[in-house]
Amino acid sequence: IVGMNAGADDFVAKPFDRDELRVRLRAGQRIIELEDMLQKRNEELQTANKRMKRDLQAAARIQNSLLPGISPENAQVATAWHFLPCEELAGDILNIFNLSDHEIGFYVLDVSGHGVPAALLSVTLSRLLSPVLDDASLLKSQISHPPGYEITPPEKVANQLNKRFQIDLESGQFFTMLYGIINTRTREMRYVSCGHPGIIYLPADGEAQVLHAPSLPVGFVEDAGYHEHVLPLNSGDRVYIYSDGILEAENAARDLFGASRMLEVLNSARNVPLKQSFQQLVKQVEKWTHSKASLKDDVTLVGIEMKS
C-alpha cells in the first residue's frame, strides 16, 4: 500500500511466484509501449495542428490580398471599406475598383458557413468578379471597336453567376451578393441584389433608410431573373453596403443589433468621413456584443459618397 501511494502501478508480494512475475512484467511492458505510442500520436497530432495552422494563415494571407488596396476615389466620389472576419478564414469578401474613367464597380459577397469551404468559394467568386479584361472575368468582355471592351450590366453578371453556381444540395452552400456600378457622368448607381441585405441610403438632406430589393440568393432556382435597380445620387449622398454580420450581432440577452440601430449610428455619423463612420458603427456593434471576439459572423462594409 505504501508503494502504491508512492506512485507504483503494481507490486509483487514476497515470496514471489515466477509465473506471476512474468505475467506482471509483460503487463508492465504493454503499459510502457502504450504510453510510448500515445506520446508519439500526441506529437504527430501537434505537428499536424501546426501544419494546419500554417496552411490556414497562408490561406488567410491570400484572401486578404484580394481585398482592395487603395479604394478608388476621384473628385466626384469617395469610397471606403471595412472587413472583420470572425474566424481566420472568411466567407465574406468585398471589392471596389475602377471599371472605366467614369465608372466604379463594387460588390459585397457573403458565402454561407465559415472556414475553408466558404473561403474557397469566396476566392473563386472574387476571380470571376475581377475587373481585368480576360475570359475568366464576368465584368468585362472584349469588343472590336474602341475602347476595346464593354462593361457587363449588373443584372447580367448576377444571372451568369446563378447559372454557374446552383446550390450544392449536399453541403447546402450558397451565397448572397450585392454588385453595383457608380457612373460619375450620369450620377447614378446601378445595382443588383441576390438575396443580400438592402443597401442603406443616406441622402444629404434626409434620414438614412434601407432600400429593400427582395430576391433569392444565387443558385436557389435555375431562373432567378435578377433585375437591376437604379439609384440617382446627389452631392453629399451616401450609400452603405454590408453583410448580415452586423445585423445579426447578438448581445448577452441574444437580442440582435438590427437595422434600426445601424441606421441610428450612421445618421449620427453623417458629418464625419466615411471611414470614421465605419469605426463608429463597429464600435457600437462591439459594445453591443461586449467584445470583438463575440461576433459570430464576418463584418463587411463598403461605403460610397457622392462628393460633387
C-alpha positions in Angstrom: 0.0 0.0 0.0 2.9 2.4 0.8 4.4 1.6 -2.6 1.1 2.2 -4.5 0.7 5.5 -2.6 4.2 6.5 -3.6 3.3 6.1 -7.3 3.9 2.4 -8.1 1.5 0.9 -10.6 1.7 -2.7 -9.3 3.6 -4.9 -6.8 4.5 -8.5 -6.2 4.3 -9.9 -2.8 7.2 -11.9 -1.4 7.9 -14.7 -1.8 7.0 -14.1 -5.4 5.9 -16.7 -7.9 7.9 -16.8 -11.2 4.8 -17.2 -13.4 3.1 -14.3 -11.6 6.2 -12.2 -12.0 6.4 -13.0 -15.7 2.8 -12.0 -16.3 3.1 -8.8 -14.4 6.3 -7.9 -16.3 4.5 -8.4 -19.6 1.7 -6.2 -18.4 4.1 -3.5 -17.4 5.8 -3.7 -20.8 2.5 -3.3 -22.5 1.7 -0.2 -20.4 5.1 1.3 -21.4 4.5 0.5 -25.1 1.1 2.1 -24.9 2.4 5.2 -23.2 5.2 5.5 -25.9 2.5 5.1 -28.6 0.3 7.7 -27.0 3.2 10.1 -26.8 4.1 9.5 -30.4 0.4 10.1 -31.5 0.3 13.3 -29.5 3.5 14.6 -31.1 2.1 13.7 -34.6 -1.2 15.5 -33.7 0.7 18.6 -32.6 2.7 18.6 -35.8 -0.4 18.2 -37.9 -2.1 21.1 -36.0 0.9 23.3 -36.5 0.9 22.5 -40.2 -2.9 23.1 -40.4 -2.4 26.5 -38.6 0.3 27.5 -41.1 -1.9 26.5 -44.0 -4.8 28.5 -42.6 -2.6 31.5 -42.1 -1.3 31.2 -45.6 -4.8 30.9 -47.0 -5.9 34.0 -44.9 -3.0 36.0 -46.4 -4.1 35.0 -49.9 -7.7 36.0 -49.1 -6.6 39.3 -47.6 -4.5 40.0 -50.7 -7.8 40.0 -52.7 -9.2 42.9 -50.7 -8.9 46.5 -52.1 -5.6 48.2 -51.7 -6.3 51.9 -52.1 -10.0 52.5 -52.5 -10.9 54.2 -55.8 -11.5 57.9 -55.3 -11.9 60.9 -57.6 -13.2 64.5 -57.5 -16.8 63.2 -57.5 -16.8 60.0 -55.5 -15.3 58.9 -52.2 -15.2 55.2 -51.2 -14.2 53.2 -48.1 -14.4 49.7 -46.8 -14.1 47.7 -43.6 -13.5 43.9 -43.2 -13.5 42.0 -39.9 -13.6 38.1 -40.2 -15.0 36.2 -37.2 -12.5 33.4 -37.9 -9.2 33.1 -39.6 -10.8 32.4 -42.9 -13.9 34.4 -44.0 -17.0 33.6 -46.1 -17.4 37.3 -46.9 -15.4 39.1 -49.5 -15.6 42.6 -51.0 -14.0 44.8 -53.6 -14.1 48.3 -55.0 -12.4 49.0 -58.4 -12.3 51.3 -61.4 -14.2 49.8 -64.4 -13.5 52.9 -66.7 -12.6 56.5 -66.3 -16.1 57.3 -65.2 -17.4 54.0 -63.7 -16.6 52.4 -60.3 -17.6 48.9 -59.6 -18.2 47.3 -56.1 -19.5 44.2 -54.5 -20.1 42.6 -51.1 -20.5 38.9 -51.2 -21.4 36.5 -48.3 -20.9 32.7 -48.7 -22.9 30.6 -46.2 -20.9 28.9 -43.5 -17.3 29.6 -42.3 -13.9 28.1 -42.6 -12.2 26.6 -45.6 -15.2 25.6 -47.8 -16.7 29.2 -47.6 -13.3 30.8 -48.1 -12.6 28.7 -51.2 -15.8 29.7 -52.8 -15.4 33.3 -52.0 -11.9 33.3 -53.6 -13.3 31.6 -56.7 -16.0 34.2 -56.9 -13.6 37.1 -56.5 -11.7 35.9 -59.5 -14.8 35.9 -61.6 -15.7 39.4 -60.3 -12.3 40.8 -61.2 -12.2 44.0 -63.4 -9.5 42.6 -65.6 -10.2 42.0 -69.3 -9.9 38.3 -69.7 -12.1 35.2 -70.3 -12.2 34.4 -66.6 -13.9 37.7 -65.6 -17.7 38.3 -65.9 -17.4 42.1 -65.6 -15.9 43.0 -69.0 -15.9 41.5 -72.4 -13.8 42.3 -75.5 -15.3 44.2 -78.5 -13.7 45.1 -81.8 -14.1 48.9 -81.6 -12.8 51.4 -79.1 -12.3 51.3 -76.1 -11.9 47.5 -76.9 -14.2 46.3 -74.1 -17.7 46.7 -72.8 -18.9 46.5 -69.2 -21.3 43.8 -68.3 -24.6 45.2 -66.7 -25.0 44.2 -63.0 -28.1 42.1 -63.7 -26.3 40.1 -66.4 -23.4 39.4 -64.0 -25.9 38.1 -61.4 -27.7 35.9 -63.9 -24.5 34.4 -65.2 -23.4 33.6 -61.7 -26.7 32.0 -61.0 -26.3 29.6 -64.0 -22.8 28.6 -62.8 -23.4 28.2 -59.1 -26.6 26.3 -58.4 -26.9 25.4 -54.7 -24.9 22.4 -53.5 -27.6 20.2 -52.0 -25.1 18.0 -50.2 -23.3 20.8 -48.4 -26.2 23.4 -48.6 -23.6 26.0 -49.6 -24.9 29.2 -51.3 -24.1 32.9 -51.3 -25.7 36.3 -51.4 -24.3 39.3 -53.2 -24.8 42.9 -54.0 -23.0 44.2 -57.1 -23.2 47.7 -58.4 -21.7 50.3 -60.7 -21.4 54.1 -59.9 -21.4 56.2 -63.1 -19.9 59.6 -62.3 -21.3 61.1 -65.5 -24.9 60.2 -65.0 -24.6 60.3 -61.2 -26.4 57.0 -60.9 -25.8 53.8 -59.1 -27.0 50.7 -61.0 -27.0 47.6 -58.8 -28.4 44.1 -58.4 -29.2 42.3 -55.2 -29.1 38.5 -54.9 -30.7 37.7 -51.5 -28.5 40.3 -49.9 -29.5 42.8 -47.1 -30.9 46.0 -48.5 -28.5 48.9 -49.1 -28.6 51.8 -46.7 -29.2 55.1 -48.5 -28.3 58.3 -46.5 -29.3 61.3 -48.5 -27.5 64.6 -47.8 -30.8 66.2 -46.8 -32.7 63.3 -45.2 -32.7 60.4 -42.9 -31.0 57.1 -43.5 -33.2 54.4 -44.9 -33.0 50.8 -46.1 -33.7 50.2 -49.7 -35.0 46.7 -49.9 -34.6 44.7 -53.1 -36.3 41.3 -52.3 -34.6 38.4 -54.2 -33.2 34.9 -53.7 -29.6 34.0 -53.0 -27.5 32.8 -56.0 -28.3 29.3 -57.1 -31.6 28.8 -55.3 -33.6 28.4 -58.5 -32.4 28.0 -62.1 -34.1 31.0 -63.5 -33.8 33.6 -60.7 -34.4 36.5 -63.2 -32.4 39.1 -61.3 -33.2 42.7 -62.2 -31.2 45.9 -62.0 -32.1 48.8 -59.7 -31.1 52.5 -60.4 -30.5 55.0 -57.6 -29.8 58.7 -58.5 -27.2 60.2 -56.3 -26.8 63.9 -55.4 -23.9 65.7 -53.8 -23.4 64.6 -50.2 -25.5 61.4 -50.6 -24.0 58.2 -49.1 -24.6 54.5 -49.7 -23.6 51.7 -47.4 -23.4 48.0 -48.5 -22.9 45.4 -45.8 -23.2 41.7 -44.9 -25.6 40.4 -42.3 -22.8 40.0 -39.7 -23.7 43.4 -38.3 -27.5 42.9 -38.3 -27.2 39.5 -36.6 -24.7 40.5 -33.9 -26.2 39.4 -30.5 -25.9 40.8 -27.0 -26.0 38.8 -23.8 -29.8 38.5 -24.0 -29.4 37.3 -27.6 -31.1 40.4 -29.0 -29.9 41.3 -32.5 -28.2 44.6 -33.2 -30.6 45.0 -36.2 -31.1 47.5 -38.9 -32.7 50.3 -36.8 -29.6 50.6 -34.6 -27.4 50.6 -37.7 -29.5 53.4 -39.2 -29.3 55.4 -36.0 -25.5 55.1 -35.8 -25.0 56.1 -39.5 -27.4 59.0 -39.2 -25.4 60.4 -36.2 -22.1 59.9 -38.2 -23.2 61.7 -41.3 -20.8 64.6 -40.8 -17.6 62.5 -40.3 -15.6 60.9 -43.1 -16.8 57.6 -44.5 -14.0 55.6 -42.8 -14.7 57.2 -39.5 -18.4 56.4 -39.8 -17.4 52.7 -40.1 -15.3 53.0 -37.0 -18.2 54.4 -35.0 -20.6 51.7 -36.3 -18.1 48.8 -35.5 -17.5 50.4 -32.0 -21.2 50.3 -31.3 -21.5 46.7 -32.6 -18.6 45.6 -30.3 -20.2 47.4 -27.4 -23.5 45.6 -28.1 -21.8 42.2 -28.2 -19.3 43.2 -25.3 -16.3 42.2 -27.4 -14.9 41.7 -30.9 -14.5 38.0 -30.1 -18.2 37.6 -29.5 -19.1 38.2 -33.2 -20.4 35.0 -34.8 -20.2 36.2 -38.4 -18.0 38.2 -40.6 -18.4 42.0 -40.6 -18.1 43.6 -44.1 -18.8 47.2 -45.1 -18.5 49.2 -48.2 -19.3 52.9 -48.3 -19.7 55.3 -51.2 -20.2 59.1 -51.1 -21.0 61.4 -54.0 -18.9 64.5 -53.3 -19.8 66.9 -56.0 
